[in-house]
Amino acid sequence: MSSGIEQHKLVFSTATELMKSIIQSPVPVIAKVNGFATAAGCQLVATCDIIVCSETSKFSTPGANFGIFCSTPGIAVGRSVPKSRAMYMLLTGEPISAKEAYESGLVTKVVSADKLDDEVNSIIEQVKRKSRSVITLGKEFFYEQIDLSVLEAYKLGEETMVRNINSDDGQEGIKSFVEKREASWSHK
């Protein structure tokens, strides 16, 4: 029995490390979903920074149907959608549609399957045009402030804004805006 427990610990700790690596990645992680994201798949989707799915995609956390509550998927889902939607998904195991996922905030965009690649590539291109250092700083700030009180988050936000505005790319951004030209990022 202990080898089963050890194996299960390994599986879930590996999944946790994957989710942490997505959150801690200096670059945005985009999920492209064209089908069914269930249990850990739904967790993976909910952990990503931007989620684009096809109109026929579905999302579920059906563990309770099989005697295994989707505890770890519930962490990501519960931070992505309102409590009542998360609890519905976790307690009933019923899948939600792409439209419901969008309306709940689980996914960023819903497009037809034939436009999925184009939409994801468009988002990638938009992000690539930004300063890498600014995107990294912003993503790091977002995930750090989310667990703070509002007052602590504002304090961290002030510190982050000061760091950002005084960075090379912060200065270039201001200068290019004033001069009405495209910025030339140093990514510093």
C-alpha positions in Angstrom: 0.0 0.0 0.0 2.8 2.5 0.8 4.2 2.2 -2.8 0.8 3.3 -4.0 0.8 6.3 -1.6 4.4 7.2 -2.7 3.4 6.9 -6.4 0.4 9.1 -5.8 2.5 11.7 -3.9 4.9 11.8 -6.9 2.1 12.3 -9.4 0.5 15.1 -7.5 3.8 16.8 -6.5 4.8 16.7 -10.2 1.5 18.3 -11.2 2.0 21.0 -8.5 5.5 21.7 -9.8 4.1 22.1 -13.3 1.5 24.6 -12.2 4.1 26.5 -10.2 6.4 26.6 -13.2 3.5 28.2 -15.3 2.8 30.8 -12.6 6.5 31.6 -12.2 7.4 31.5 -15.8 8.8 34.9 -16.9 6.8 34.7 -20.1 3.1 34.4 -20.5 1.7 30.9 -20.9 -1.2 30.6 -23.3 -3.5 27.6 -23.4 -5.1 26.6 -26.7 -8.1 24.3 -26.1 -9.9 22.4 -28.8 -11.8 19.7 -27.0 -12.4 18.5 -23.5 -10.2 19.8 -20.6 -11.1 17.6 -17.6 -9.7 17.2 -14.1 -5.9 18.0 -14.2 -6.4 19.2 -17.8 -8.9 21.8 -16.5 -6.4 22.7 -13.8 -3.7 23.2 -16.3 -6.0 25.4 -18.4 -7.1 27.5 -15.4 -3.4 28.0 -14.4 -2.4 29.5 -17.7 -2.2 33.3 -18.1 -4.4 33.5 -21.3 -6.8 30.8 -22.4 -8.3 30.6 -25.9 -10.7 27.8 -26.8 -12.9 26.6 -29.6 -16.6 26.9 -29.4 -17.0 23.2 -28.9 -14.6 22.9 -26.0 -15.8 21.8 -22.6 -14.3 22.0 -19.1 -15.0 19.8 -16.1 -13.7 18.6 -12.7 -15.5 15.2 -12.5 -13.5 13.6 -9.7 -16.4 13.4 -7.2 -18.2 11.2 -9.7 -15.5 8.6 -9.3 -14.9 9.0 -5.5 -11.9 11.4 -5.9 -12.6 15.0 -5.3 -10.7 17.3 -7.7 -8.8 19.0 -4.8 -5.8 20.2 -6.8 -7.8 21.2 -9.9 -10.1 23.1 -7.6 -7.2 25.4 -6.5 -6.8 26.8 -10.0 -10.4 26.7 -11.0 -11.4 28.3 -7.7 -9.1 31.2 -8.4 -10.3 31.6 -12.0 -14.1 31.6 -11.6 -16.6 32.7 -9.1 -17.1 30.5 -6.0 -20.5 29.2 -7.1 -19.3 28.2 -10.6 -16.2 26.5 -9.1 -18.3 24.6 -6.5 -20.9 23.6 -9.2 -18.1 22.2 -11.3 -16.4 20.4 -8.4 -19.5 19.0 -6.7 -21.5 17.9 -9.8 -18.7 17.0 -12.2 -20.9 18.3 -15.0 -18.9 19.8 -17.9 -19.4 23.5 -18.7 -19.5 24.7 -22.3 -17.0 27.1 -23.9 -19.6 29.8 -23.6 -20.1 29.2 -19.9 -16.4 29.0 -19.4 -16.0 32.4 -21.0 -18.9 34.0 -19.1 -17.4 32.7 -15.9 -13.9 34.0 -16.6 -12.2 30.6 -17.0 -11.3 31.3 -20.6 -10.2 34.6 -22.3 -11.6 34.0 -25.8 -13.8 31.6 -27.6 -13.4 31.2 -31.4 -14.4 28.7 -34.1 -12.0 25.8 -34.3 -10.8 26.9 -37.7 -9.7 30.3 -36.2 -8.1 28.9 -33.1 -4.5 28.9 -34.3 -4.8 32.3 -35.9 -6.2 33.8 -32.7 -3.5 32.3 -30.5 -0.8 33.5 -33.0 -2.3 37.0 -32.9 -2.1 37.1 -29.1 1.4 35.8 -29.2 2.4 38.5 -31.7 0.7 41.2 -29.6 2.7 40.2 -26.5 5.9 39.8 -28.4 5.7 43.5 -29.4 6.0 44.5 -25.8 9.1 44.8 -23.6 10.0 41.4 -22.3 11.2 42.9 -19.0 8.0 44.8 -18.6 5.9 41.7 -19.3 8.0 39.7 -16.8 7.7 42.4 -14.2 4.0 42.7 -14.7 3.3 39.0 -14.6 5.4 38.6 -11.4 3.6 41.5 -9.8 0.2 40.2 -10.7 0.7 36.8 -9.1 2.4 38.2 -6.0 -0.3 40.8 -5.3 -3.2 38.4 -5.8 -2.7 36.9 -2.4 -2.1 40.2 -0.5 -4.6 42.4 1.2 -5.8 45.4 -0.9 -3.6 47.8 1.1 -0.5 45.5 0.8 -1.2 45.1 -2.9 -1.3 48.8 -3.4 2.0 49.2 -1.6 3.6 46.5 -3.8 2.0 48.2 -6.8 3.6 51.5 -5.9 7.0 49.8 -5.6 6.6 48.0 -8.9 5.5 51.1 -10.7 8.5 53.0 -9.5 10.8 50.2 -10.6 9.1 49.9 -13.9 9.0 53.6 -14.7 12.7 53.9 -13.9 13.7 51.0 -15.9 15.3 51.5 -19.4 12.2 50.3 -21.1 9.9 52.3 -18.8 11.8 55.4 -19.9 11.8 54.4 -23.5 8.0 53.8 -23.4 7.4 57.3 -22.0 9.8 58.9 -24.4 8.3 57.1 -27.4 4.8 58.1 -26.3 5.7 61.7 -26.0 7.5 61.7 -29.4 4.6 59.8 -31.0 6.8 57.0 -32.3 7.1 53.2 -31.9 9.2 52.2 -28.9 12.5 50.5 -29.4 12.8 48.1 -26.5 16.1 47.1 -24.9 14.2 44.5 -22.8 15.9 45.9 -19.7 
